[in-house]
């Protein structure tokens, strides 16, 4: 109880909490060799985590990634049981925010151990926290945590369709999963269900948080189960795209394209695409049509050319007759990149002719560039 100690003792404990991780990393092997010394070491951590000094607990949260890594390497992760969850539910906001910033590294250390479930529960608690900064810190590495739970190494900057075995697991019902299945993949990702069900909370934050949410979902989309994609992810992306800023809208369209690509049930996918075409390609306000073009540009990168043509080409090429010059200008620049997939479409040449003969000089110039590229 730090209320009953003198100032020097309090200052010493704060200093010790700050260097505890360095101490454990440096001397861990020697401490673990002696049972009494290791017991003292782990009890010190537990007492600091549960003491009533917020600065002490804050340093414990800051050091938790290094502590978890060291305890796992020493083969004694059981001593961390309850510690991470206690910090994730701490009354001090700074402690929770600091832990949230490094919780993905803790998960990386314990991803194949029994502590994984407790750590995932801590992540869910942090991402649904009442404080905005705590939620944002945890969200910043959400896609990496999806990769860790799915048991797939993260490929920076790339997007790949899951291997056939993973796709089959995604399509299984919970009752169909073999008893001996490895603790990874979509069934593990489902442990983030509380987060997915609270995406509306994150989507109502500042535009920067909304953009971060869209980017993180796009990066980890391939590991999210299909039911979650249809029921939670797609509606939130549509909502953010409609209600927020241009940058959020662009990130949401990119994430939506990847979401559609990861839905293997063609009936459910086509239902979402039909809404996308009706509400966005034929939207009454010009920025919805601009967003549709951005979504098509993102879809072109992840869909096969044949599927892209069947889903998007008709509505996309119709925008060549749009009354707003900015829409036609965006279309003309986007079609240059999509030409390999669309140049054989019957109405592609007609769309290019419309752009070339447009009364807006900039649109007409881009249309002529498109014609030269053909």
C-alpha positions as CSV (number, residue, x, y, z in Angstrom):
1,X,0.0,0.0,0.0
2,X,1.9,3.0,-1.2
3,X,-0.2,5.4,0.9
4,X,1.6,4.1,4.0
5,X,5.3,4.4,2.8
6,X,7.6,7.3,2.8
7,X,8.5,9.3,-0.3
8,X,12.0,7.7,-0.7
9,X,10.5,4.2,-0.7
10,X,7.8,5.3,-3.2
11,X,10.5,6.8,-5.5
12,X,12.6,3.6,-5.2
13,X,9.7,1.4,-6.2
14,X,8.9,3.6,-9.3
15,X,12.5,3.4,-10.3
16,X,12.5,-0.3,-9.9
17,X,9.3,-0.7,-11.9
18,X,11.0,1.2,-14.7
19,X,14.1,-1.0,-14.9
20,X,12.4,-4.3,-13.9
21,X,12.2,-5.6,-17.6
22,X,15.9,-4.7,-18.2
23,X,16.7,-6.7,-15.0
24,X,14.7,-9.7,-16.0
25,X,16.1,-9.8,-19.6
26,X,19.7,-9.5,-18.4
27,X,19.6,-11.9,-15.4
28,X,16.6,-14.1,-16.3
29,X,18.5,-17.3,-16.9
30,X,20.3,-17.0,-13.6
31,X,17.1,-16.2,-11.7
32,X,15.2,-19.0,-13.3
33,X,17.8,-21.5,-12.3
34,X,17.0,-20.9,-8.6
35,X,13.4,-21.6,-7.6
36,X,13.5,-19.2,-4.6
37,X,15.0,-16.3,-6.7
38,X,12.5,-16.9,-9.5
39,X,9.6,-16.9,-7.1
40,X,10.7,-13.6,-5.7
41,X,11.1,-12.2,-9.2
42,X,7.6,-13.2,-10.3
43,X,6.0,-12.1,-7.0
44,X,7.6,-8.7,-7.4
45,X,5.9,-8.3,-10.8
46,X,2.5,-9.3,-9.4
47,X,2.8,-7.0,-6.5
48,X,3.7,-4.1,-8.7
49,X,0.8,-4.8,-11.1
50,X,-1.7,-4.8,-8.2
51,X,-0.3,-2.0,-6.1
52,X,-2.1,1.3,-5.9
53,X,0.6,3.4,-7.5
54,X,-0.5,4.3,-11.1
55,X,3.1,5.1,-12.2
56,X,4.3,1.7,-11.1
57,X,1.6,0.0,-13.0
58,X,2.2,2.1,-16.0
59,X,5.9,1.0,-16.2
60,X,4.7,-2.6,-15.9
61,X,2.5,-2.1,-18.9
62,X,5.3,-0.4,-20.8
63,X,7.6,-3.4,-20.1
64,X,5.1,-6.2,-20.7
65,X,6.3,-7.1,-24.3
66,X,9.9,-7.7,-23.1
67,X,8.7,-9.4,-19.9
68,X,6.4,-11.8,-21.9
69,X,9.1,-12.6,-24.4
70,X,11.6,-13.4,-21.6
71,X,9.2,-15.5,-19.6
72,X,8.3,-17.5,-22.7
73,X,12.0,-18.0,-23.6
74,X,12.7,-19.2,-20.1
75,X,9.9,-21.7,-20.4
76,X,7.9,-20.2,-17.5
77,X,5.0,-18.4,-19.2
78,X,2.5,-19.7,-16.6
79,X,3.8,-17.0,-14.2
80,X,2.2,-14.4,-16.4
81,X,-1.3,-15.7,-15.8
82,X,-3.7,-12.9,-14.9
83,X,-1.0,-10.2,-15.2
84,X,-1.9,-8.9,-18.8
85,X,-5.6,-9.0,-18.1
86,X,-5.2,-7.1,-14.9
87,X,-3.3,-4.3,-16.7
88,X,-5.9,-4.3,-19.6
89,X,-8.7,-3.6,-17.1
90,X,-6.6,-1.2,-14.9
91,X,-8.4,1.9,-13.6
92,X,-5.6,4.2,-14.9
93,X,-6.1,5.3,-18.5
94,X,-2.4,5.8,-19.2
95,X,-1.7,2.3,-18.1
96,X,-4.3,0.8,-20.4
97,X,-3.2,3.0,-23.3
98,X,0.4,2.0,-22.9
99,X,-0.4,-1.7,-22.7
100,X,-2.6,-1.3,-25.8
101,X,0.3,0.1,-27.8
102,X,2.4,-3.0,-27.2
103,X,-0.2,-5.8,-26.8
104,X,0.5,-7.2,-30.3
105,X,4.0,-8.0,-29.2
106,X,2.7,-9.8,-26.1
107,X,0.4,-11.8,-28.4
108,X,3.3,-12.6,-30.7
109,X,5.2,-14.2,-27.7
110,X,2.3,-16.2,-26.3
111,X,0.4,-17.0,-29.6
112,X,1.0,-20.8,-29.3
113,X,0.6,-21.1,-25.5
114,X,-2.3,-21.3,-23.1
115,X,-1.9,-17.6,-22.3
116,X,-3.1,-16.8,-25.9
117,X,-6.8,-16.9,-24.9
118,X,-6.2,-14.6,-21.9
119,X,-4.2,-12.2,-24.1
120,X,-6.9,-12.2,-26.8
121,X,-9.5,-11.4,-24.1
122,X,-7.2,-8.5,-23.1
123,X,-7.1,-7.2,-26.7
124,X,-10.9,-7.3,-26.9
125,X,-11.1,-5.4,-23.6
126,X,-8.7,-2.7,-24.9
127,X,-10.3,-2.3,-28.3
128,X,-13.8,-1.9,-26.7
129,X,-12.4,0.4,-24.0
130,X,-14.4,3.5,-23.0
131,X,-11.3,5.7,-23.7
132,X,-10.6,6.7,-27.3
133,X,-6.8,6.7,-27.0
134,X,-6.8,3.2,-25.6
135,X,-9.0,1.9,-28.5
136,X,-6.8,3.7,-31.1
137,X,-3.6,2.3,-29.7
138,X,-4.9,-1.2,-29.8
139,X,-6.4,-0.7,-33.3
140,X,-3.1,0.4,-34.7
141,X,-1.8,-3.2,-34.8
142,X,-5.1,-5.1,-35.2
143,X,-4.3,-6.6,-38.6
144,X,-1.0,-7.9,-37.3
145,X,-2.9,-9.6,-34.5
146,X,-5.2,-11.2,-37.0
147,X,-2.2,-12.5,-38.8
148,X,-0.8,-13.9,-35.6
149,X,-4.0,-15.6,-34.6
150,X,-4.4,-17.1,-38.1
151,X,-0.9,-18.5,-37.9
152,X,0.3,-16.8,-41.1
153,X,3.3,-14.6,-41.3
154,X,2.5,-11.1,-42.3
155,X,3.5,-10.0,-45.9
156,X,4.1,-6.3,-45.7
157,X,2.4,-4.2,-48.4
158,X,0.7,-7.2,-50.1
159,X,-2.7,-8.8,-50.3
160,X,-3.1,-12.5,-50.9
161,X,-6.0,-14.9,-51.1
162,X,-5.8,-17.5,-48.3
163,X,-4.5,-20.9,-49.3
164,X,-7.2,-23.6,-50.2
165,X,-6.9,-25.2,-46.7
166,X,-7.6,-21.9,-45.0
167,X,-10.5,-21.2,-47.4
168,X,-12.1,-24.6,-46.5
169,X,-11.8,-23.8,-42.8
170,X,-13.5,-20.5,-43.4
171,X,-16.4,-22.2,-45.0
172,X,-16.9,-24.8,-42.3
173,X,-19.4,-24.5,-39.6
174,X,-18.1,-24.7,-36.0
175,X,-19.5,-28.2,-35.7
176,X,-17.5,-29.4,-38.7
177,X,-14.1,-28.5,-37.3
178,X,-12.0,-31.6,-36.5
179,X,-11.2,-32.1,-32.8
180,X,-7.5,-32.4,-33.6
181,X,-7.4,-29.1,-35.6
182,X,-4.4,-26.9,-34.9
183,X,-5.2,-23.8,-32.7
184,X,-4.9,-21.3,-35.6
185,X,-6.9,-20.0,-38.5
186,X,-10.5,-18.6,-38.7
187,X,-11.6,-20.4,-35.5
188,X,-9.0,-18.5,-33.5
189,X,-9.8,-15.2,-35.3
190,X,-13.4,-15.7,-34.1
191,X,-12.2,-15.0,-30.6
192,X,-12.1,-11.4,-31.7
193,X,-15.9,-11.5,-32.1
194,X,-16.5,-8.9,-29.4
195,X,-14.4,-6.5,-31.4
196,X,-16.2,-7.2,-34.7
197,X,-19.5,-6.8,-33.0
198,X,-18.4,-3.4,-31.7
199,X,-17.1,-2.0,-35.0
200,X,-19.8,0.6,-34.9
201,X,-18.2,2.1,-31.8
202,X,-14.8,2.5,-33.6
203,X,-16.5,3.8,-36.8
204,X,-17.9,6.7,-34.9
205,X,-14.5,8.1,-33.8
206,X,-12.5,10.8,-35.5
207,X,-11.8,10.6,-39.2
208,X,-8.2,9.5,-38.5
209,X,-9.4,6.6,-36.4
210,X,-11.9,5.7,-39.1
211,X,-9.2,5.6,-41.7
212,X,-7.0,3.5,-39.5
213,X,-9.9,1.1,-39.0
214,X,-10.5,0.7,-42.7
215,X,-6.7,0.2,-43.4
216,X,-6.4,-2.4,-40.6
217,X,-9.5,-4.3,-41.8
218,X,-8.2,-4.2,-45.4
219,X,-4.8,-5.7,-44.3
220,X,-6.3,-8.5,-42.3
221,X,-9.5,-9.0,-44.3
222,X,-8.3,-12.4,-45.7
223,X,-8.4,-14.0,-42.2
224,X,-11.9,-12.7,-41.1
225,X,-14.6,-15.3,-41.3
226,X,-17.2,-14.9,-44.0
227,X,-20.2,-14.3,-41.7
228,X,-18.4,-11.5,-39.9
229,X,-17.5,-9.9,-43.3
230,X,-21.1,-9.9,-44.4
231,X,-22.8,-9.0,-41.1
232,X,-20.3,-6.6,-39.5
233,X,-17.5,-5.5,-41.7
234,X,-19.2,-4.5,-45.0
235,X,-22.0,-2.5,-43.3
236,X,-19.5,-0.5,-41.3
237,X,-17.3,0.2,-44.4
238,X,-20.4,1.5,-46.2
239,X,-21.4,3.6,-43.2
240,X,-17.9,5.2,-42.9
241,X,-17.7,5.8,-46.6
242,X,-21.0,7.6,-46.7
243,X,-20.7,9.7,-43.5
244,X,-17.0,10.6,-43.3
245,X,-14.2,12.5,-45.2
246,X,-12.7,11.8,-48.6
247,X,-9.6,10.0,-47.2
248,X,-11.8,7.7,-45.1
249,X,-14.1,7.1,-48.1
250,X,-11.1,6.1,-50.2
251,X,-9.7,3.7,-47.6
252,X,-13.2,2.2,-47.0
253,X,-13.6,1.5,-50.7
254,X,-10.2,-0.2,-50.8
255,X,-11.2,-2.3,-47.8
256,X,-14.6,-3.1,-49.3
257,X,-13.1,-4.4,-52.5
258,X,-11.0,-6.8,-50.5
259,X,-14.0,-7.7,-48.4
260,X,-16.0,-8.7,-51.5
261,X,-13.0,-10.7,-52.8
262,X,-12.9,-12.7,-49.5
263,X,-16.6,-13.7,-49.5
264,X,-16.8,-17.1,-51.1
265,X,-20.6,-17.4,-51.1
266,X,-21.5,-15.9,-54.4
267,X,-25.1,-15.3,-53.4
268,X,-24.1,-13.1,-50.4
269,X,-21.3,-11.4,-52.3
270,X,-23.7,-10.5,-55.2
271,X,-26.2,-9.1,-52.8
272,X,-23.5,-6.7,-51.4
273,X,-22.3,-5.9,-55.0
274,X,-25.9,-5.1,-56.1
275,X,-26.2,-2.6,-53.2
276,X,-22.9,-1.1,-54.1
277,X,-23.9,-0.6,-57.8
278,X,-27.4,0.7,-56.9
279,X,-26.5,3.1,-54.1
280,X,-23.1,4.2,-55.3
281,X,-22.7,3.9,-59.1
282,X,-26.2,5.5,-59.5
283,X,-26.1,7.7,-56.4
284,X,-27.8,11.1,-56.5
285,X,-24.7,12.9,-55.2
286,X,-21.5,13.0,-57.3
287,X,-19.1,11.9,-54.5
288,X,-20.9,8.5,-54.3
289,X,-20.1,8.0,-57.9
290,X,-16.5,9.1,-57.4
291,X,-16.3,6.6,-54.5
292,X,-17.7,3.8,-56.8
293,X,-14.8,4.5,-59.2
294,X,-12.3,4.3,-56.4
295,X,-13.9,1.0,-55.3
296,X,-13.6,-0.4,-58.8
297,X,-10.0,0.7,-59.0
298,X,-9.3,-1.2,-55.8
299,X,-11.3,-4.2,-57.0
300,X,-9.3,-4.4,-60.2
301,X,-6.2,-5.2,-58.2
302,X,-7.7,-8.2,-56.4
303,X,-10.3,-9.7,-58.7
304,X,-9.7,-11.7,-61.8
305,X,-10.4,-9.7,-65.0
306,X,-13.3,-11.9,-66.0
307,X,-15.0,-11.5,-62.6
308,X,-14.2,-7.8,-62.5
309,X,-15.9,-7.3,-65.9
310,X,-19.0,-9.3,-64.8
311,X,-19.5,-7.4,-61.6
312,X,-18.5,-3.8,-62.3
313,X,-17.9,-3.0,-66.0
314,X,-21.5,-2.1,-67.0
315,X,-22.1,0.5,-64.3
316,X,-18.5,1.8,-64.5
317,X,-18.6,2.6,-68.2
318,X,-22.1,4.2,-67.9
319,X,-20.4,7.0,-65.9
320,X,-18.8,8.3,-69.1
321,X,-22.2,10.1,-69.6
322,X,-22.2,11.5,-66.0
323,X,-23.3,15.2,-65.7
324,X,-20.4,16.1,-63.4
325,X,-17.0,16.7,-65.0
326,X,-15.0,15.5,-62.0
327,X,-16.7,12.1,-62.2
328,X,-15.8,11.8,-65.9
329,X,-12.3,13.0,-65.2
330,X,-11.7,10.4,-62.5
331,X,-13.2,7.7,-64.7
332,X,-10.9,8.6,-67.6
333,X,-7.8,8.3,-65.4
334,X,-9.0,5.1,-63.9
335,X,-9.8,3.4,-67.2
336,X,-6.2,3.7,-68.3
337,X,-5.2,1.2,-65.6
338,X,-8.3,-1.0,-66.2
339,X,-7.9,-1.1,-70.0
340,X,-6.5,-4.7,-70.1
341,X,-9.7,-6.0,-68.6
342,X,-12.2,-3.7,-70.3
343,X,-10.9,-2.9,-73.8
344,X,-12.9,-5.8,-75.4
345,X,-16.2,-4.8,-73.8
346,X,-18.7,-3.7,-76.4
347,X,-19.5,-0.4,-74.7
348,X,-15.8,0.5,-73.9
349,X,-15.2,2.3,-77.2
350,X,-18.4,4.2,-76.9
351,X,-17.5,5.3,-73.4
352,X,-14.1,6.5,-74.7
353,X,-15.8,8.4,-77.6
354,X,-18.1,10.2,-75.1
355,X,-15.1,11.2,-73.0
356,X,-13.2,12.5,-76.1
357,X,-16.1,14.6,-77.2
358,X,-16.9,16.0,-73.8
359,X,-17.4,19.8,-73.5
360,X,-15.0,20.0,-70.6
361,X,-11.6,20.5,-72.1
362,X,-9.7,18.5,-69.3
363,X,-12.1,15.5,-69.7
364,X,-11.7,15.6,-73.4
365,X,-7.9,15.7,-73.1
366,X,-7.9,12.7,-70.8
367,X,-10.2,10.9,-73.2
368,X,-7.8,11.5,-76.0
369,X,-5.0,10.1,-73.9
370,X,-7.1,7.0,-73.3
371,X,-7.8,6.7,-77.0
372,X,-4.0,6.9,-77.8
373,X,-3.3,4.2,-75.1
374,X,-5.9,2.0,-76.8
